[in-house]
Amino acid sequence: MANLEKIIAIELMLGARSHEFLLPLKTGSALQPMVDAVSGLLEPVVSDRFFGKEFERVLALISRHSVESVTAKQPLLKQGVVEESKG
């Protein structure tokens, strides 16, 4: 199970990063809370660097919460894990 969580963490990081290239477009309403939660854990990329700290933060997010709870958003809002989007 640990390897699966690592694979999902990497895919979520890459998906959130690639979504930045499509801004200001947004993804579907079911997936946007996940993109917002993961993007909030990532630092801006200004040069080639090590992404280990960000990977650990995303891995911790999915280890603590199921993907369903993140996409449902409401439980994480109540816990203060993600902030209410203004847009």
C-alpha positions in Angstrom: 0.0 0.0 0.0 2.9 2.4 0.7 4.2 2.1 -2.9 0.7 2.9 -4.2 0.5 6.0 -2.0 3.9 7.2 -3.3 2.7 6.7 -7.0 -0.5 8.6 -6.3 1.5 11.4 -4.6 3.8 11.7 -7.6 0.9 11.7 -10.1 -1.0 14.3 -8.0 2.1 16.6 -7.9 2.6 16.3 -11.7 -1.1 16.8 -12.4 -1.3 19.9 -10.2 1.9 21.3 -11.8 0.6 20.6 -15.3 -2.7 22.3 -14.4 -0.8 25.5 -13.8 -0.1 25.7 -17.5 -3.8 25.8 -18.2 -4.7 28.7 -15.8 -7.1 30.5 -15.6 -9.0 27.4 -16.8 -10.2 25.1 -14.0 -10.9 21.4 -13.9 -14.2 19.9 -13.1 -15.9 20.7 -9.8 -15.3 17.2 -8.4 -11.5 17.4 -9.0 -10.8 21.1 -8.3 -10.6 20.7 -4.5 -7.9 18.1 -5.0 -6.0 20.4 -7.4 -6.3 23.3 -4.9 -5.2 21.1 -1.9 -2.1 19.8 -3.7 -1.2 23.1 -5.3 -1.2 24.7 -1.9 1.6 22.3 -0.8 3.8 23.1 -3.8 6.4 25.9 -4.1 6.8 27.9 -7.3 9.3 26.4 -9.8 11.9 29.0 -10.8 14.7 26.6 -11.6 15.7 23.0 -11.7 15.6 21.7 -8.1 14.9 18.8 -5.7 11.1 18.3 -5.1 11.5 15.9 -2.2 10.0 18.2 0.5 6.9 18.8 -1.6 6.6 15.1 -2.4 6.6 14.4 1.4 3.9 17.0 2.0 1.6 15.5 -0.7 2.3 12.0 0.5 1.4 13.1 4.0 -1.8 14.6 2.7 -3.0 11.4 1.0 -1.7 9.3 3.9 -3.9 11.3 6.4 -6.9 11.7 4.1 -8.4 9.5 1.5 -8.7 11.0 -2.0 -12.5 10.9 -1.6 -12.3 13.1 1.5 -10.1 15.6 -0.3 -12.3 15.8 -3.3 -15.4 16.0 -1.1 -13.7 19.1 0.3 -16.1 19.7 3.2 -14.4 17.5 5.7 -11.0 19.1 5.0 -12.5 22.6 5.2 -13.8 21.9 8.6 -10.4 20.5 9.7 -8.6 23.5 8.2 -6.5 21.5 5.7 -7.7 23.5 2.7 -9.1 27.0 2.5 -12.4 28.0 0.9 -11.7 29.1 -2.7 -12.6 32.7 -3.4 -13.2 32.2 -7.2 
